[in-house]
Amino acid sequence: MNTIIQNPYSIVKTGAKNYVSRINYTYQHKKAFLKVEKELLGKNTTSGYLHDTNKIVMFAIGLPKSWVRIIHRAISPHHPKNHEVKNPMGMVIDMICSPLTKADKQVKPRDHYESHKEYPVKGVDEILKRFGH
């Protein structure tokens, strides 16, 4: 039997690197969100400052990525539930800024919105049109 035994230190080190990487990925997106929000609205909002903060905290305490995604979508007002969203402006800004920092999410806001399983979401179409998307 050829079993490779990994050094526990290397497992922890790799895991820590992954969490730091996820936190940085989310932080860069959060900065882009604030920049786009300021450009579109002329100011940053409390909601903007709090955008995705729960994800950073969950990654910092070591929750698995799959859990973070599920929990974040369930509790964040910029994610739709049953074709409604509590923060449609936040949803639109999120769609606009995602391609700026996320190499894996290079979809135009309108295309992203129309391919979304929750489409249509009340209020979002009007906001996209307002900002030329």
C-alpha positions in Angstrom: 0.0 0.0 0.0 1.5 3.3 -1.1 0.0 5.9 1.2 1.6 9.4 1.2 1.6 10.9 4.7 1.7 14.7 4.6 3.3 16.8 7.2 0.5 18.3 9.3 2.3 21.6 9.3 2.1 21.8 5.5 -1.6 20.9 5.5 -2.3 23.8 8.0 0.0 26.2 6.0 -1.9 25.4 2.7 -5.2 25.8 4.4 -4.2 29.2 5.9 -3.0 30.4 2.5 -6.4 29.5 1.0 -8.3 31.4 3.6 -6.0 34.5 3.3 -6.5 34.3 -0.5 -10.3 34.1 -0.1 -10.2 37.1 2.3 -8.1 39.1 -0.1 -10.3 38.2 -3.1 -13.4 39.4 -1.1 -11.6 42.5 0.2 -10.6 43.5 -3.4 -14.2 43.1 -4.5 -15.4 45.1 -1.5 -13.1 48.0 -2.5 -14.3 47.9 -6.1 -17.9 47.9 -4.8 -17.3 51.0 -2.8 -15.6 52.7 -5.8 -18.5 51.9 -8.2 -21.0 52.9 -5.6 -19.4 56.3 -5.2 -19.2 56.8 -8.9 -22.8 55.9 -9.5 -24.4 57.5 -6.4 -22.0 60.2 -5.6 -21.4 58.8 -2.1 -20.9 55.6 -0.2 -23.7 54.1 1.9 -23.7 52.2 5.1 -24.8 49.2 3.1 -21.8 49.7 0.8 -19.4 49.8 3.7 -20.9 46.6 5.1 -21.0 44.9 1.6 -19.6 41.3 1.9 -18.2 42.0 5.4 -19.9 38.8 6.6 -18.0 36.8 4.1 -14.7 38.2 5.3 -15.6 37.4 8.9 -16.7 33.8 8.0 -13.5 33.1 6.1 -11.5 34.6 9.0 -13.0 32.2 11.5 -12.4 29.3 9.1 -15.8 28.3 7.7 -15.6 26.2 4.6 -16.1 28.2 1.3 -19.3 26.3 0.5 -20.9 27.2 3.8 -19.8 30.9 3.4 -21.5 31.0 0.0 -24.8 29.6 1.3 -24.9 31.7 4.5 -23.9 34.9 2.7 -26.6 34.5 0.0 -29.2 33.7 2.7 -28.5 36.7 4.9 -27.3 39.4 2.5 -29.9 42.0 1.3 -28.3 42.3 -2.1 -29.0 38.7 -3.0 -32.5 37.8 -4.3 -35.0 35.5 -2.7 -38.3 34.6 -4.4 -37.8 37.2 -7.1 -37.4 40.0 -4.6 -34.3 41.7 -3.2 -34.2 44.0 -0.2 -31.3 46.0 -1.7 -31.7 46.2 -5.5 -29.2 49.0 -5.9 -26.6 46.8 -4.0 -27.4 43.9 -6.3 -26.8 46.0 -9.4 -23.6 47.6 -8.1 -22.4 44.1 -7.2 -23.0 42.9 -10.8 -21.3 46.0 -12.2 -18.2 45.7 -10.1 -17.7 41.9 -10.1 -15.8 41.8 -13.5 -13.5 44.5 -12.2 -11.8 42.2 -9.6 -13.0 38.7 -10.3 -11.3 37.0 -13.2 -13.8 34.1 -12.9 -16.8 36.5 -13.2 -16.4 38.3 -16.4 -20.1 38.5 -17.3 -21.8 41.8 -18.2 -24.3 42.9 -15.6 -27.3 42.6 -18.0 -26.2 39.1 -19.1 -25.7 38.0 -15.5 -29.0 39.4 -14.4 -31.0 37.8 -17.3 -29.3 34.4 -16.7 -30.0 34.5 -13.0 -32.5 31.8 -11.8 -34.3 34.5 -9.8 -34.9 36.7 -12.9 -36.9 38.9 -12.9 -36.2 40.6 -9.6 -38.4 43.5 -8.8 -36.6 46.9 -9.3 -33.4 45.6 -10.7 -34.2 46.0 -14.4 -35.0 49.7 -13.9 -31.7 50.3 -12.1 -29.7 48.5 -14.7 -31.3 50.6 -17.4 -30.7 53.8 -15.4 -26.9 53.0 -15.4 -26.8 52.0 -19.0 -26.8 48.2 -18.7 
